[in-house]
Amino acid sequence: MNRPIFHLIFMVATMLLCPISGMAAGQFVVVIDAGHGGGDPGTLHRKFKQDEKTIALNVALKLGKLIEQNHPDVKIVYTRTTDVYPTLPDRTRIAREAKGNLFISIHVNSAQSSSAKGVETYVFGITGLQGKSAAEQKRIRERTMIERENLDIDGKQIDFETAVDIETKILCQAQREKHNKYSQEVAHYVQNNIMSALRKSDYRSSAVDRGVKQKNIFVLCYSPMPAILVELGYMTNYNEEKFLNTADAQTLFAQAIFRGFEQYKSNWSKRQLREEIEVPVVADAPAIADATRPEPAAETSATTEKPSATATPAPSNTTATPSDIATQASQPEPQPTTEPSNTTPMPQAAKIDVAYTANAPAGTEVPMLEKRSCYRIQFMSSTTRFKRGDAALKGLWPVQCYEVNGYFRYTYGEASDRSDLQQAILKVRKSFPDAFSVHFDENGNRIR
C-alpha cells in the first residue's frame, strides 16, 4: 500500500476509535454559526432595515448569551461575532477544530413567491439515491448542491469535492450515520420549540410549521458532529420580514432554539452517564483535569422532561427557562437551608472532613450541607431529594446537598483548600465526569 495513504487511513481510524467531539474532557461544546456576513448580506431586506446577515447574527449572539448565562460549563464557539464573512470551509474548519458536540447554523429564508412563509430546520441528507446507478447518484448530488446556502461571497457555487481535504471527507463520511441520528433529534427539538413559541406569541395567526427536512448543505455535510441549519422565516414575505426585524422576534427565536439545545444536551448528558456506568472503573486512573473547572451558575427553573413515575429520576443539568431569565436575573439566590444531623462524625483521610457518618443505612435521606467555609465537590443537580442507595448516586456516599430554586445540588467531600480535593474529584469524576469544585462561605452561601 502507498505509504502516505496508509498513514492517512491509520490517522483517521485513530480519530474514530478515540473519543471525539469534546467528550474526552466531559465538556459540551456548541458551535453557533450566524449565516452570511460581511460582503455577503444573504437575503436583502425589502421594506425594513435588516438584511439576513444582521438578523442571523443578532439571534446567534442572543442564543450564545442564554447558554453562557445558564450553562457556564458549556464551551461556546462562534463562527463569527461581528459583521465579517467566514467562508463555508472556514466555518466547518472552526467547528472541527473546536471538536464540537453540536453545530447550529442560523439563517433566514427567501423564495420567488412572496406568499411563501414558515419556519423549517434542516439536517444533512440527499434523498432519491437509493436504487440509482453511480452516474445517476452523481447527478443527484450535483443538483442538490445548488442551494443558496452553498454560495460563496461572490455568489458562486462551492465545490464540495475541492473545498475540503480528504481527511475531512473520510472523517465526516465515517461518522455521518451516527451524527445524522442525533441531528434529527436536536432538529425536532428546535423546530418544535420555535413553533410552540410562535403559537403563543402575537404572531400565532401566521405561524407555519414547515418541519424538519434533509438538504445537501455544505456546513452540515462537513461539520463532523450533530448539525442543524434553522431557517427562521421568509424575508420575501412582507409580514415575516416585518416580524423578523423586531427585537422581540429575534429574542423569541433565540429562546426557542435555546430550549431545544437544553433538551438535546440533557439527553446527551444522560447518554454520557450511561456510558460511564457501562465502562468498568479503573483503579489508579490518571489525572484528567484539575479541580478548578468553571463553576456553573445557579439554575432557575424546572427541567423540560418529567421523570418516570416508576424509575428513579435522572439527574438534570437543565437551567433557567428563557422566559424567566429577565425576571429572575435580578433576584438574589435563595439561601440553602440546614437540617440538623443526629449522626456521629467519622474520621476522614487526606483533609477531607465529612461531618456525618459514612455508615448510614440504605434509605437515609441525603442531609443538607452544614454551614461553614470550605470547598466541596458538586457532582449533580436534580429536583429530587435522593436517599442512600438510589441509583442516581451511583454508590457515592457520604454526600450532602443544598437547595436553590427547587433544585438540590449534590456535593461530596470537604476541604479548607481547593487543592486538597484533587484526589477526591478524580474519584467522583469516574461516575460524574462533569463534577467540579465549589466554594462556600461561613454561612453556607456559595461564593462565585
FENLINFEN-V489402 format. One line per field, one symbol per residue. ss: DSSP state (A for helix, B for strand, O for the rest). A space follows every 10 residues. Layout:
ss = ???
This chain:
ss = OOAAAAAAAA AAAAAAAOOO OOOOOOOOBB BBBBOOBOOB OOOOOOOOOO OAAAAAAAAA AAAAAAAAAA OOOOBBBBOO OOOOOOOAAA AAAAAAAAOO OBBBBBBBBO OOOOOOOOBB BBBBOOOOOO OOOAAAAAAA AAAAOOOAAA BOOOOOBOOO OOOOOAAAAA AAAAAAAAAA AAAAAAAAAA AAAAAAAAAO OOOAAAOOBB BBBBBOOAAA AOOOOBBBBB BBBBOOOAAA AAAAOOAAAA AAAAAAAAAA AAAAAAAAAA AAAAAAAAOO OOOOOOOOOO OOOOOOOOOO OOOOOOOOOO OOOOOOOOOO OAAAAAAAOO OOOOOOOOOO OOOOOOOOOO OOOOOOOOOO OOOOBOBBOO OOOBBBBBBB BBOOOOBOOO AAAOOOOOBB BBBBOOBBBB BBBBBOOAAA AAAAAAAAAO OOOOOBBBBB OOOOOBBO
